[in-house]
Amino acid sequence: MKRLLRPILLEFCRSHLILTATVSLLTVLALTLSGLLGLGTAVAGVLPFRLRGAALELSATFPALIPMGLGLAAYLPAGRLTRKRNLLPRPDVEEALLLLLAPAAAFWLLLALAYLVPHGAGLLVAAMLLNCPAYGLFSLLSQYLGWGSGNSLWPVYVGGLITGLLPPLLYLVGSYLPIAALDQEESEQEFIEKQ
């Protein structure tokens, strides 16, 4: 158990909970304001192409794409800031795989159980809340594009896999971004070890 509790994984979980709560709140606020002010239909009228069918009905959810997209983008600076604040070295391969696969596996397990267990709506909500920015963004995009409404469910399966990997992958990329002071210290330690 101690091997699983790596500092980078614990910091990811903390940052992920903060970002998920913030994005959830901002998404609800954006949807509420969109409904009250009619922003979605105004945006749909300004678009250079015509929306039809389900996409036109979902036009009220357009403003929700902004906090979800920004929430996903926030994982990059969160990974870098966490590494800089805690003076952590860059994750090695084992830590990187653990950081990438442990949160994704938790999301995939909840999602699979939600679809396998009868009346698994609670598990689906838990999966959505566990991975709010990526899952919400994927859900809206799949509804706009009509994925899963035809014969093939492959886009939905691939989207579920990507949704689980996206937040930890962005965080991991952020933790590999250069930090001059830490990188210089790491290179000096490697040089000393080689001597």
C-alpha positions in Angstrom: 0.0 0.0 0.0 2.9 2.4 0.8 4.2 2.0 -2.8 0.8 3.2 -4.1 0.8 6.3 -2.0 3.4 8.1 -4.1 3.6 11.9 -3.5 2.8 12.7 -7.2 -0.3 10.5 -7.1 -1.5 12.0 -3.8 -1.0 15.5 -5.2 -2.9 14.5 -8.4 -5.8 13.3 -6.3 -5.9 16.6 -4.3 -5.6 18.7 -7.4 -8.2 16.6 -9.2 -10.7 17.0 -6.5 -10.3 20.7 -6.4 -10.5 21.0 -10.2 -13.5 18.7 -10.3 -15.4 20.6 -7.7 -14.6 24.0 -9.3 -15.6 22.8 -12.8 -18.8 21.2 -11.5 -19.8 24.5 -9.8 -18.9 26.7 -12.8 -20.7 24.3 -15.2 -23.9 24.4 -13.1 -23.6 28.2 -13.0 -23.0 28.5 -16.7 -26.0 26.2 -17.5 -28.2 28.2 -15.1 -27.2 31.5 -16.6 -27.6 30.1 -20.1 -31.1 29.0 -19.3 -32.1 32.3 -17.7 -30.5 34.6 -20.3 -31.0 32.4 -23.4 -27.3 32.3 -24.2 -27.4 28.9 -25.9 -29.9 29.9 -28.5 -28.1 33.2 -29.1 -24.8 31.3 -29.7 -26.6 28.9 -32.0 -27.9 31.8 -34.0 -24.4 33.3 -34.4 -22.8 30.1 -35.6 -21.8 30.0 -39.4 -23.6 26.7 -39.8 -27.1 25.5 -39.0 -27.7 23.2 -36.1 -30.3 20.5 -36.6 -32.0 17.8 -34.6 -30.5 17.0 -31.2 -27.7 19.5 -31.6 -30.3 22.3 -31.9 -32.1 21.1 -28.8 -28.8 21.0 -26.9 -27.8 24.5 -27.9 -28.6 25.7 -24.3 -25.7 23.7 -23.1 -23.1 25.5 -25.3 -21.9 27.8 -22.4 -21.1 24.7 -20.4 -18.3 23.8 -22.8 -16.3 26.8 -21.7 -15.7 25.8 -18.0 -15.2 22.2 -19.0 -12.6 23.1 -21.6 -10.8 25.5 -19.2 -11.0 22.9 -16.4 -9.2 20.3 -18.6 -6.6 22.9 -19.6 -5.9 23.7 -16.0 -4.4 20.2 -15.4 -1.2 21.3 -17.2 -0.3 24.2 -14.9 -1.6 22.2 -11.9 0.9 19.4 -12.6 3.8 21.9 -13.0 2.7 24.0 -10.0 2.4 20.9 -7.7 5.9 19.7 -8.7 7.4 23.2 -8.2 5.6 23.8 -4.8 6.6 20.4 -3.4 10.0 20.3 -5.0 9.3 16.9 -6.5 11.5 15.3 -9.1 10.1 14.4 -12.4 8.1 11.1 -12.1 10.0 8.1 -13.2 8.4 5.5 -15.5 6.8 3.5 -12.6 5.3 6.6 -11.0 4.1 7.9 -14.4 2.3 4.7 -15.2 0.8 4.6 -11.7 -0.3 8.2 -12.0 -1.8 7.6 -15.4 -3.5 4.3 -14.9 -4.8 4.3 -11.2 -7.2 7.2 -11.7 -8.2 6.1 -15.1 -8.9 2.5 -13.8 -11.1 3.9 -11.1 -13.1 5.9 -13.6 -13.4 3.0 -16.0 -14.5 0.6 -13.3 -17.3 2.9 -12.1 -18.3 3.5 -15.7 -18.4 -0.2 -16.5 -20.3 -1.1 -13.4 -22.8 1.7 -14.2 -23.6 0.1 -17.5 -23.5 -3.5 -16.2 -25.5 -3.2 -13.0 -29.3 -2.7 -13.5 -30.4 0.7 -12.4 -26.7 1.8 -12.1 -27.5 5.5 -12.4 -25.8 6.2 -9.1 -22.6 4.6 -10.3 -22.8 6.7 -13.5 -23.2 9.9 -11.4 -20.2 8.8 -9.3 -18.1 8.3 -12.5 -19.3 11.7 -13.8 -18.4 13.4 -10.5 -15.0 11.6 -10.3 -14.0 12.9 -13.7 -16.2 15.9 -14.3 -14.3 18.0 -16.8 -13.4 15.2 -19.2 -16.7 13.2 -18.8 -18.9 16.2 -19.1 -17.0 17.5 -22.2 -17.2 14.0 -23.8 -20.9 13.7 -23.0 -21.8 17.0 -24.6 -19.7 16.4 -27.7 -21.1 12.9 -28.1 -24.6 14.3 -27.9 -23.9 17.1 -30.3 -22.3 14.8 -32.8 -24.9 12.0 -32.4 -22.3 9.3 -31.4 -24.0 6.2 -30.2 -27.4 7.1 -31.7 -26.6 5.0 -34.8 -25.5 1.4 -35.1 -21.9 1.8 -34.0 -21.0 2.3 -30.3 -17.2 2.4 -31.0 -17.0 6.1 -30.7 -18.6 5.9 -27.3 -16.1 3.2 -26.1 -13.1 5.0 -27.4 -14.4 8.2 -25.9 -14.8 6.5 -22.5 -11.2 5.3 -22.7 -9.9 8.7 -23.6 -12.0 10.4 -21.0 -10.4 8.3 -18.3 -6.9 9.0 -19.4 -7.2 12.7 -20.3 -6.9 14.4 -16.8 -4.0 12.3 -15.5 -2.3 12.5 -18.8 -2.5 16.3 -18.9 -1.4 16.5 -15.3 1.6 14.2 -16.0 2.6 16.3 -19.0 2.4 19.4 -16.8 4.7 17.7 -14.2 7.3 17.1 -17.0 7.3 20.8 -18.0 10.7 22.4 -17.4 11.3 24.1 -14.0 14.8 25.6 -14.2 15.8 25.3 -10.5 14.5 21.7 -10.0 15.9 20.5 -13.3 19.3 21.9 -12.6 19.3 20.3 -9.2 18.4 16.9 -10.7 21.1 17.1 -13.3 23.7 18.0 -10.7 22.6 15.0 -8.6 22.9 12.7 -11.6 26.3 14.1 -12.4 27.4 13.4 -8.7 26.0 9.9 -8.9 27.9 9.2 -12.1 31.2 10.3 -10.5 
